[in-house]
Amino acid sequence: MIDLWLALPAWAQDLAILLALTIVPAIMALLVLRGYAPGALIRAVLRRFGWTNAAFVALIAVSVGLGVGLIAQERGLRQGTAQAADKFDLIVAAPGSEMTMMLASVFLQPSNVALIDGPTYAEIATHPQVRIAAPLAFGDSWEDAPVVGTTGEFARHLSDDRIEGRTWQAWDEAVAGAFVPLAVGDRFLPAHGLGDAAEEGVHADEATIVGRMAPTGTPWDRAILVPVEFVWVTHGLYGGMPPEPSEIGPPFDPERFPGTPAVIVRADELWANYALRSEFTREAETMAFFPGAVLAGLYRVMGDVRQAMSIMALVTQGLVAASVLLGLVILMRLFRRQVALLRALGAPGRFVLAVIWSYGAALIAAGAVMGLGVGWVAAELLSRIVTARTDILVVARLGWPELHLVAGFLCAATVLLIVPAFTVLRQPVVKGLRA
Amino acid sequence: MRLATIVLAAALAPLAATAEDGHDDHLAELDGLRAVHAWTRATDATETLIFVEIQNEGEVAVTLEGAHADGLDATLVGFRLQDGSPVYEPVDAVPVAPGRELHLEPDGLAIRLTGLSTPLAEGEEMEMELVTSLGEIEIHVEVEAADAIAHSHAGHNH
């Protein structure tokens, strides 16, 4: 049986779990309603206490929706950060913190790190398995946009060759990220440094925007990419005259190469990445790492937080279910007299039980379904806020975990609903008629 | 005091020898190619990942081509993130240059064994062979905790 379950594709397992969770309320309904059709009476009760019922459904929807939104958001954030690192197969840098280098290279959060020298870069770039070896040069900005020196080949790789205009052909041309407020043809003068520490007027060389990348869903959408030679020239690191157009890009002269904090390496084959990692992991010389693996390590640490969040969401749903049932008991007091009258007129106890259970189940089901909608809206809003603040495209869609959460809540609440229904039945009829 | 030290040393000698023997299991060698600290995680699933550090101390490049394990399917696989979730994909043979190391480790390269019929419990051991361009190296795989991220002796020199 376990083998059969494990042999099922993931979607089939998810569907089976969803069906198992939803079939329980369906069986409960069949058992409770067997032989009775209390629909008209339930509709009348729903109409009679319309506002109270609506408030009850809204409370369930909000509490279910928050749990749904939180789980969807966590998954969206994980997928967004993984997507951002997708174009960065392998990074070679001077030995240090992989996390720091990943944040600098992938998420453009530069920090002071050691540089790789020209001969080492040349060795990486000329390795037979390397297709792209893009040096990075950080440190300048224009308004809030970091100015990053690299190669035209990397700009095309990063944008999947979706560049409006063209890539640079001269040392003082640039390609803007999708959300940089500069148009093709605009000129800009970079400031030295980033953020509050940026110093205007330090550099004298302007660059012209000649292309704009399509959105990549990464912080590079707000960056301006320039030839790495532009950064070297403006910082006086390249010596002598600016390079001629024919001298832009690799191969770089190892003697003139002033150093780079990181080289983004791309190979054609997955195995080659591992071979290159082995080749360029050298004690006290270079470290080579996969940003995806660093992120996976981070997710593993975050996994505990995720687990805590999931448990919190489950506990919250449990509390919501308990509150709903308690609320229903209180709600029943509103029509205690009507229930007692039904029983006094000779309605069988099971019919009364069916009415009370169906009424509660209708409220819970409506709240749970609306909760999915609230969760979707909450996830959308949170995604937009996170995307705006981090420049990482976060798309939080509802998936199987959210459906399981809602179905689980529906399952538990409708089963436990039988308790308040029986409680109402046990109340004395005469006392109820006098209520 | 000195007598007590001698007696204690004599009493501990067999234990030390055993520990040394245990440590010998951590290393397998073939013509300068060393496989150190092979391990896997405790699991009751039908597949598992094997990790090991490979050190090429020879003069020529060696290619890791795969692995053999009795009655099990062994595949060299590489890690990547797909939509934020880890997946392992089959990988062709990987060369190791002279003087370099290739680490088969979590979130990286690994050997995937499929077809396990019994659970692997922490503390158990299993034997298998790495297939390389030099030939096959028999390695001794230790089963670590289900949530381990490294061999329990990782960092020890051999």
Contacts between the chains, C-beta under 8 A, distances in Angstrom:
chain1	res1	chain2	res2	distance
A	3	B	46	7.5
A	6	B	45	7.5
A	6	B	46	6.7
A	75	B	84	7.0
A	78	B	84	3.6
A	78	B	85	7.9
A	79	B	83	4.8
A	79	B	84	4.1
A	80	B	84	7.8
A	81	B	84	7.1
A	82	B	81	4.3
A	82	B	82	7.8
A	82	B	83	6.5
A	82	B	84	4.1
A	83	B	83	7.7
A	83	B	84	7.9
A	85	B	81	7.2
A	86	B	81	7.8
A	269	B	92	6.8
A	270	B	78	4.8
A	270	B	80	7.4
A	270	B	89	6.5
A	270	B	91	5.3
A	271	B	78	6.9
A	271	B	91	4.6
A	271	B	92	4.5
A	271	B	93	6.8
A	271	B	94	4.9
A	273	B	78	7.5
A	274	B	78	6.2
A	274	B	91	6.9
A	274	B	94	4.9
A	274	B	102	6.9
A	274	B	108	7.3
A	274	B	109	4.9
A	275	B	94	5.3
A	275	B	95	5.2
A	275	B	96	7.6
A	275	B	102	7.9
A	277	B	108	8.0
A	278	B	94	7.5
A	278	B	96	5.7
A	278	B	97	7.1
A	278	B	100	5.0
A	278	B	101	6.3
A	278	B	102	4.4
A	278	B	103	7.7
A	279	B	97	5.6
A	279	B	100	6.0
A	281	B	100	7.7
A	281	B	101	7.0
A	290	B	79	7.6
A	290	B	107	7.6
A	290	B	108	7.1
A	292	B	79	7.2
A	292	B	80	5.8
A	292	B	81	4.3
A	292	B	107	7.6
A	293	B	79	6.4
A	293	B	107	3.9
A	293	B	108	5.9
A	295	B	81	6.3
A	296	B	79	7.2
A	296	B	81	6.1
A	296	B	86	5.6
A	296	B	107	4.3
A	297	B	107	6.4
A	299	B	84	7.0
A	300	B	149	7.7
